[in-house]
């Protein structure tokens, strides 16, 4: 049986919801890459808004005429050395996959099988792209490693490979905010490379839009006004309604309009929650052998979805300090200004501003009106309310 919805991983094709405007914008911005007309992009959006799925869709749609698209996931990257090794190998593999130049990779593998001293002797005879990769691998064998040098060499590799092989790369770095822990020196180095590379365009995507925005709008940032911003917002009601109806219809299930409207209302337009709620509706209909979905079915499916998200939300909630937890619980209960929050958690109001600001910088909390706050993820807020409201 066909699966009408997919959760937990990026999707494309019939499982991808709308984003026609963003796709057109990205393809237009990146269209000059093969001719050296480079524009670099920053994608800003909250978690669960479908940024990874958009990147995967763009990767499939980019014209392959001497342009090699690749996605590098920076999530969980702990060190510069680890980034460098993963990044340079991802670029190499993308080149081999798109060009079918397997001989290039075999040549590298054979060369690297030689003894260390012979590698050093021969490296000056290699072409520039080949030499860059080999030189990186040689440095990894050294007893003392300069991680900053490794990182810079890894980031130089796609440009040198592109120049040597007469190809261009579109490199999409997902969860880019994970790399910002390396500070301003990293951004200065990265900006210098980005500005000089003629065969590489970058799309930087991140799930911490407040921090990422500072990269392009803070006058002290090395990337101040250097990137084209594309904002990934929540989906509108038309897109959600059309998607839910089509996907349920594909498995011969109908849904009445009031139920469709409730799907949008409960999911709040987050693509991940649309998929999860749709899948739960589908599973429930299989169990009851019904082929018409009504409002009560959607409400029941939503409650089941919240239960299934409990491990994810519990782990997420566990990362906060005790004070942060109390503030989040209060916000989920409708206490949306500092005075009300302070009274609810029995803390002086003076203790809240710094913590609220930290939560806002992490895009956990947003100010939606003057002096009014709420969680950015309304489903997480619902989970908190259901779990802690009676305590």
Buried (B, 14 or more C-beta within 10 A) or exposed (E): EEEBBBBEEBBBEEBBBBBEEBBEBBEEBBBEBBEEEBBBBBBBBBBBBBBBBBBBBBBEEBEEEBBBBBBBBBEEBEEBBEBBBBBBBBBBEBBBEBBEBEEBBEBBEEBBEEEEEEBEEEBEEBEEBBBBBBBBBBBEEEEEBEBBEBBBBBBBBBBBBBBBBEBBBBBBBBBBBBBBEBEEEBBEBBBEBBEEBEBBBBBBBBBBBBBBBBBBEEEEBBBBEBBBBBEBEBBEEEBBBEBBBEBBEEBEBEBBEEBBBBBBEBBBBBBBBBBBBBBBBBEBBEEEEEEEBEBEBBEEBBEBBBEEBEEEBEEBBEEBEEBBBBBBBBBBBEBBBBEBBBEBBEBEEEBBEEBBEBBBEBBBBBEEEEEEBBBBBBBBBBBBBBBBEEE
